[in-house]
Amino acid sequence: MENRINQVMELADGRKYIVVKQAIYKGNNYYVSMRLTENEEDVTDEIIVFQEIDNNGQKSVQKVTDPNLFSLVCKYVGLLDENTKI
C-alpha cells in the first residue's frame, strides 16, 4: 500500500480532499480525508472516508456510505473512541 497521508485527492467533480489517516481493513484500503477549501489553504469540517477501488488495474476511490463502516474505520485509525457515536 502506498502511503497517501498528506496527499491531496481531486475528485471528478473538482472537490479536493487531503488524506489525514489511512488504513487497511479486511484487505481493503481506506482513506480518512478532510475536504479542502477552494483556495486549498484550509480544511473544512467535512470528513469523508474513501475506499480504494481497483477497476481493471486503474485505482479510484468510492465514498464509504455505510455509517457502521465509517465509524469502524475512524475508530481503527484513532479518530474516535469506543463511546463516540456518529
C-alpha positions in Angstrom: 0.0 0.0 0.0 1.3 3.4 -1.0 1.4 6.0 1.8 -1.1 8.7 0.8 -1.2 10.6 4.1 -0.9 14.4 3.5 -1.6 13.9 -0.2 -4.4 15.8 -2.0 -7.0 13.8 -3.9 -9.1 15.6 -6.5 -12.5 14.0 -7.3 -14.1 14.1 -10.8 -16.4 16.9 -9.5 -13.4 19.1 -8.7 -13.6 18.8 -4.9 -10.3 18.3 -3.2 -9.6 16.3 -0.1 -6.4 15.8 2.0 -5.8 12.3 3.4 -5.2 12.6 7.1 -5.2 8.9 8.0 -5.2 5.6 6.1 -5.8 2.0 7.0 -6.2 -1.5 5.6 -9.2 -3.3 6.9 -10.2 -6.8 5.6 -7.9 -6.4 2.6 -9.3 -3.0 1.5 -7.5 0.4 1.6 -9.4 3.2 3.3 -8.5 6.9 3.4 -9.9 9.2 6.1 -9.9 12.6 4.4 -10.9 16.2 5.0 -12.3 18.5 2.4 -10.1 21.5 1.4 -11.4 25.0 0.8 -11.4 26.3 -2.7 -8.1 28.1 -2.3 -6.7 24.9 -0.7 -5.3 26.9 2.2 -7.5 25.3 4.9 -9.7 22.3 5.6 -13.5 22.3 6.2 -15.2 20.3 8.9 -16.3 17.7 6.3 -14.7 14.3 7.0 -15.1 11.6 4.4 -13.8 8.0 4.4 -13.0 6.7 1.0 -12.4 3.1 0.0 -9.9 2.5 -2.8 -11.4 0.5 -5.7 -9.4 -1.3 -8.4 -11.2 -1.1 -11.8 -9.2 -3.4 -14.1 -5.9 -2.1 -12.8 -7.0 1.5 -12.5 -7.2 2.9 -9.0 -10.1 5.1 -7.9 -11.9 5.9 -4.7 -15.5 5.5 -3.5 -17.1 7.3 -0.6 -18.0 5.0 2.3 -21.7 5.4 2.9 -22.3 2.7 5.5 -22.3 4.5 8.9 -21.0 1.4 10.7 -18.0 1.0 8.4 -17.3 4.8 8.6 -17.3 4.6 12.4 -15.2 1.4 12.4 -12.5 2.9 10.2 -12.4 6.1 12.2 -12.1 4.2 15.4 -9.4 1.9 13.8 -7.2 4.9 13.0 -7.8 6.5 16.4 -10.1 9.4 15.4 -13.0 8.1 17.6 -13.1 6.2 20.8 -15.4 3.4 21.7 -18.0 5.7 23.2 -18.3 8.1 20.3 -21.4 7.8 18.2 -21.8 9.4 14.7 
